[in-house]
Amino acid sequence: MSIVWESRYALRMRGVTSSTIREILKLTQRPEVISFAGGLPAAEYFPTERFQDACQRVLSNSAHQALQYSPTEGYPPLREFIAERLNRSYNIQVDIDNVMITSGSQQALSLLAGLMINPGDHILVEHPTYLGALQAFSTFQASYVSVPCDDNGICAEQVPAALRHAPKFMYILPNFQNPGGTTLHADRRQELVNIAEAHGVPIVEDDPYGMLRYDGEDIPSLLAFDAERLGGRAHQYDGNVIYLSTFSKSLAPGLRIAWVVGPPQVLARLVQVKQGADLHTSTFNQMVIYEVAKDGFIDEHVATLREVYRKRRDAMLGALDRFMPHEVRWTQPQGGLFLWMHFPAQINARELFEASVRRNVAFVPGDAFFTEPDPPPTARINFSCMDEAGIVEGIKRMAEAIEELLVAAQTQTVVP
């Protein structure tokens, strides 16, 4: 008798779907497609020679350690390196016991979901928010309460009302938000930290793009604001924020090295969850990342990326100004990899996607980033992995597709 596999899956799998972005990327592998869909770093700027040297050093000097099992918490020199950078950047006190290495930020989100979410628990999220987080949280049958964003990030004054739903935590992307490209204002960061303290609701701060700023001054993280609330005491951090970041956007995503910073009591429990998932993150990958990043190289490399991505962002903003119909609006990101487009009501984002793909251009329709039904027509477009000429040509084709749909909508509304 053939097994009916669907009957064997856990009940929580009923609400789990494939990533819209991953599915779209399958459609955009043809070389003629100009893809704004993925959040991909520019592969031509991966520091391949530095990685080759690092791999050789690790295998020459520490092969037995690199190819062996290692602590779940992560490679100690890498954890110390991360703690020192945070202390230097934010003038806060975190130590190695505040840092845990994960196999990418996506694993960190999944581990936190497994640790904290019971079926039906509410999570407070931005409106819109990161699709990958929704996938991680929904696997554990989370419910959502969303708070809208404007050009200065989440509308913090609306958060206390949303807390009536008693969310397990607030999930916030303060720097160059994915998908919106917006940056959370410093005053709002302080307000969120105050709200977390007053209501006893933790914050999960997801910061994969924080190093990729092209305009303006760096703003302290929510973690830093919370450490300041604690008085900057000279001991390990034990506050209300769990901070996530990654080497995927600054060095290379393929090695899947990211980290969690938080209270030691939380990390101790996350270690237990991670032990049930993969025992530990790749020892070899951690050691290679450490060899590449140390001695100041990561700062030099990020400075190069900022110049490259700034030019690509400017090319996209210039092309949007030049080609887009006046009814279309978009954000003005100060950094990161994305901007967010708003279309007139008569545009269906999925139909626009299909019309654009016919012109060999791809993007991500915005409905994938909302937790509520019938969101407004929007799109996330990426500017990091295409050169300036390709960006301009892709925006031009996308604008032609929008004009086509606007004309069709006008024709349909004309009464014979």
C-alpha positions in Angstrom: 0.0 0.0 0.0 1.3 3.4 -0.9 1.8 5.8 1.9 -0.3 9.0 1.9 2.5 11.3 2.9 0.3 14.3 3.6 -1.4 12.5 6.4 2.0 12.0 8.1 3.0 15.7 8.2 2.7 17.7 11.4 -0.4 19.9 11.7 1.7 23.0 11.7 2.8 22.3 8.1 -0.7 23.2 6.8 0.2 26.8 6.9 3.7 26.5 5.6 4.3 27.7 2.0 7.4 28.1 -0.2 9.2 31.4 -0.3 7.8 33.7 -3.0 11.3 35.0 -3.5 12.9 31.6 -3.9 10.2 30.6 -6.4 10.7 33.8 -8.4 14.4 33.3 -8.5 13.9 30.0 -10.2 12.2 32.0 -13.0 15.0 34.5 -13.4 18.0 32.3 -14.0 18.0 33.0 -17.7 20.9 35.4 -18.5 18.7 37.8 -20.5 16.6 38.5 -17.4 17.3 41.7 -15.5 16.5 40.6 -11.9 15.6 43.0 -9.1 14.1 40.1 -7.2 16.7 38.7 -4.9 18.5 40.3 -2.0 21.8 39.2 -3.5 25.2 40.9 -2.8 27.3 41.7 -5.8 29.2 38.4 -6.4 31.9 40.1 -8.5 33.0 41.9 -5.3 33.3 38.8 -3.1 36.9 38.9 -1.7 37.8 35.6 -3.3 41.6 35.9 -3.0 41.2 36.7 0.7 39.0 33.7 1.1 41.5 31.5 -0.8 44.3 32.6 1.5 42.2 32.2 4.6 41.2 28.6 3.6 44.8 27.7 3.1 45.9 29.2 6.4 43.1 27.4 8.3 43.9 24.0 6.7 47.6 24.5 7.0 47.6 25.6 10.6 44.4 24.3 12.2 43.1 21.5 10.0 42.3 19.1 12.8 40.3 21.7 14.7 38.6 23.1 11.6 37.3 19.7 10.4 36.2 18.6 13.9 33.0 19.1 15.9 33.0 22.4 17.9 31.0 24.1 20.6 27.3 24.9 19.9 27.9 28.5 20.9 30.4 29.0 18.2 34.2 29.5 17.5 35.4 31.5 20.5 37.8 33.9 18.6 35.0 34.8 16.2 32.6 35.4 19.1 35.2 37.6 20.8 35.7 39.5 17.6 32.0 40.2 17.3 31.7 41.3 20.9 34.7 43.6 20.5 33.2 45.3 17.4 29.9 45.9 19.1 31.6 47.3 22.2 33.7 49.6 20.0 30.9 50.6 17.7 28.2 51.2 20.3 30.2 51.8 23.5 28.3 49.0 25.3 29.5 46.1 27.3 28.9 42.7 25.7 31.2 39.7 26.2 31.6 36.3 24.6 28.7 34.9 26.7 26.4 37.4 25.0 27.3 36.1 21.5 26.2 32.9 19.7 27.0 31.9 16.1 24.2 30.6 13.9 24.0 29.1 10.4 22.8 32.3 8.8 20.3 34.8 10.3 17.5 32.7 9.0 18.5 29.9 11.4 18.6 32.5 14.2 15.0 33.5 13.4 13.9 29.8 13.3 15.7 29.0 16.6 14.0 32.0 18.3 10.7 30.9 17.0 11.2 27.4 18.3 12.2 28.8 21.7 9.4 31.4 22.1 6.4 30.7 20.0 3.4 28.5 20.9 0.6 27.9 18.4 -1.5 31.1 18.2 1.0 33.4 19.9 1.1 36.9 18.5 4.2 38.5 17.2 4.3 42.3 16.7 5.7 43.0 13.2 6.2 46.0 11.0 3.7 46.5 8.1 5.3 45.3 5.8 8.0 43.0 7.2 10.7 40.5 6.1 9.2 37.5 4.4 11.9 35.1 5.8 10.9 36.0 9.3 7.2 35.3 8.6 8.2 31.9 7.2 10.2 31.1 10.3 7.5 32.3 12.7 4.6 30.8 10.8 6.1 27.4 10.9 5.5 27.5 14.6 1.9 28.7 14.0 2.3 32.3 15.0 -0.3 34.9 14.7 0.5 38.5 13.9 -0.3 42.0 15.0 1.2 44.6 12.6 2.0 48.3 13.0 2.4 50.5 9.9 5.6 52.1 8.9 6.3 55.5 7.3 9.5 57.1 5.9 11.0 57.1 9.5 10.3 53.4 10.2 7.6 51.8 12.4 5.1 54.2 13.8 6.2 53.8 17.4 3.2 55.8 18.8 0.9 53.0 17.6 2.8 50.2 19.3 1.3 50.5 22.8 -2.2 49.9 21.4 -1.0 46.9 19.5 0.5 45.4 22.7 -3.1 44.8 23.9 -2.7 41.5 21.9 0.1 40.5 24.3 2.7 39.6 21.7 5.6 37.4 22.6 8.0 39.9 21.2 8.4 42.7 18.7 10.3 41.9 15.5 12.0 45.1 14.2 14.3 45.8 11.3 15.7 49.3 12.1 18.3 49.8 9.4 17.3 50.0 5.7 14.3 47.7 6.3 13.6 44.7 4.2 11.4 45.3 2.2 10.8 49.0 2.8 14.3 50.4 2.7 13.4 52.8 5.5 15.5 53.7 8.5 14.0 53.8 12.0 14.5 57.3 13.5 16.6 57.6 16.6 13.7 59.1 18.6 11.5 56.1 17.7 14.3 53.7 18.7 14.4 55.2 22.1 10.6 55.1 22.3 10.5 51.4 21.4 13.1 50.6 24.1 11.1 52.5 26.6 7.9 50.7 25.5 9.6 47.3 25.8 10.7 48.2 29.4 7.3 49.6 30.4 5.3 46.6 29.0 7.8 43.8 29.6 7.8 42.8 25.9 11.2 41.9 24.4 12.5 43.2 21.0 14.1 41.0 18.4 16.3 43.4 16.4 17.3 42.1 12.9 20.2 44.1 11.5 21.7 42.4 8.4 22.3 45.7 6.5 23.5 48.1 9.2 27.1 48.3 7.9 25.8 49.3 4.4 25.0 53.0 4.9 25.4 55.4 2.0 24.0 58.6 3.4 23.8 60.3 6.8 25.2 59.3 10.1 25.0 55.8 11.8 22.2 55.6 14.4 22.8 53.4 17.5 21.1 50.1 17.5 18.1 49.2 19.7 20.6 47.1 21.6 22.7 50.1 22.3 19.7 52.2 23.4 18.7 49.4 25.7 22.2 49.1 27.1 22.2 52.8 27.8 18.9 52.4 29.6 20.7 49.9 31.9 23.2 52.7 32.7 26.1 51.3 30.6 27.2 49.2 33.5 30.5 47.5 33.0 29.2 43.9 32.9 27.7 41.7 30.3 24.5 42.8 28.6 21.3 41.4 30.3 18.5 43.6 28.8 15.4 43.4 26.7 16.8 43.2 23.2 17.9 40.2 21.2 20.1 41.4 18.3 20.8 39.5 15.0 23.3 40.2 12.3 25.3 38.4 9.7 28.4 38.3 7.5 26.2 37.5 4.5 25.9 41.1 3.2 29.4 42.2 4.2 31.5 39.2 3.1 29.8 36.2 1.6 26.3 34.6 2.1 27.4 31.2 1.0 29.3 30.4 4.2 26.1 31.0 6.3 27.7 32.7 9.3 25.6 35.0 11.4 25.2 35.8 15.1 22.8 36.4 17.9 23.6 38.8 20.8 21.4 38.7 23.9 21.1 38.0 27.6 23.2 34.9 28.6 20.1 33.2 30.0 18.4 33.4 26.6 21.4 32.2 24.7 21.7 29.2 27.0 18.3 28.1 26.0 18.9 28.9 22.3 22.0 26.7 22.5 19.7 23.8 23.6 17.4 24.5 20.6 20.3 24.6 18.2 21.7 21.4 19.5 18.5 19.7 18.3 18.8 21.4 14.9 22.5 21.0 13.8 24.7 20.6 16.9 26.8 23.6 15.8 27.6 25.8 12.8 30.3 24.7 10.5 33.7 25.0 12.3 35.6 25.4 9.1 33.3 28.2 7.9 33.6 30.1 11.2 37.3 29.9 11.2 37.6 31.0 7.6 35.3 34.0 8.2 37.4 35.0 11.2 40.6 34.8 9.2 39.0 37.0 6.5 37.4 39.5 8.8 40.1 40.1 11.3 42.9 42.7 11.2 40.6 45.4 9.8 39.9 43.8 6.5 36.1 43.7 6.9 36.0 47.5 7.4 38.1 48.0 4.2 35.9 45.7 2.3 32.7 47.3 3.5 34.0 50.7 2.5 34.3 49.4 -1.1 30.8 47.9 -1.1 29.4 51.2 0.1 30.8 53.0 -2.9 29.6 50.3 -5.3 26.1 50.1 -3.9 25.7 53.8 -3.5 26.3 54.2 -7.2 23.8 51.5 -8.0 21.2 52.9 -5.7 21.7 56.3 -7.3 21.3 54.8 -10.8 18.0 53.2 -9.8 16.7 56.4 -8.1 17.7 58.4 -11.2 16.0 55.9 -13.6 12.8 55.9 -11.5 12.7 59.7 -11.7 13.3 59.6 -15.4 11.0 56.8 -16.5 8.2 56.1 -14.0 4.7 57.5 -14.4 3.9 60.2 -11.9 1.4 58.0 -10.1 4.1 55.6 -8.9 6.0 56.4 -5.6 9.1 54.9 -4.0 11.2 55.1 -0.9 14.6 56.8 -0.7 16.9 54.3 1.1 19.9 55.6 3.0 21.5 52.2 2.7 20.9 48.5 2.4 19.9 46.6 -0.8 16.3 47.5 -1.5 13.7 50.2 -2.2 9.9 49.9 -2.0 7.5 50.9 -4.7 3.9 52.0 -4.3 1.6 51.7 -7.3 -1.8 53.3 -8.1 -4.8 51.3 -7.0 -5.7 50.2 -10.5 -2.4 48.3 -10.8 -2.3 44.6 -9.8 1.2 43.8 -8.6 1.0 40.2 -9.8 -0.1 41.3 -13.2 2.7 43.8 -13.3 5.1 41.1 -12.4 3.9 39.0 -15.4 4.0 41.9 -17.7 7.6 42.7 -16.6 8.8 39.1 -16.9 7.5 39.2 -20.6 10.0 42.1 -20.9 12.7 40.1 -19.1 12.6 42.0 -15.9 11.7 40.5 -12.5 11.0 41.9 -9.0 9.1 40.7 -5.9 5.4 41.7 -5.7 4.8 43.3 -2.3 1.9 41.2 -1.1 4.4 38.5 0.2 5.6 40.9 2.9 2.2 41.6 4.5 0.5 39.6 7.3 -3.0 41.0 6.4 -5.2 40.2 3.4 -5.6 42.6 0.4 -2.5 44.7 0.9 -2.0 47.7 -1.4 -0.2 47.2 -4.7 3.6 47.4 -4.0 6.9 45.8 -5.0 10.4 45.3 -3.5 13.2 45.9 -5.9 16.9 45.3 -5.3 19.8 47.4 -6.7 22.9 45.6 -5.4 23.4 42.8 -7.8 23.0 44.6 -11.2 25.4 47.1 -12.8 24.2 50.7 -13.5 23.4 50.1 -17.1 21.3 47.0 -16.3 19.5 48.9 -13.6 18.5 51.7 -15.9 17.4 49.4 -18.7 15.4 47.3 -16.2 13.6 50.3 -14.7 12.8 51.5 -18.2 11.2 48.2 -19.1 9.3 48.0 -15.8 7.9 51.5 -16.4 6.7 50.4 -19.9 4.9 47.5 -18.3 3.2 49.9 -15.8 2.2 52.3 -18.6 0.7 49.3 -20.4 -1.4 48.3 -17.4 -2.5 51.9 -16.7 -3.7 52.3 -20.3 -5.6 49.0 -20.0 -7.2 50.0 -16.8 -8.3 53.3 -18.3 -9.8 51.6 -21.2 -11.8 49.3 -19.0 -13.2 52.1 -17.0 -14.4 54.1 -20.1 -18.2 53.7 -20.4 -19.2 52.8 -24.1 
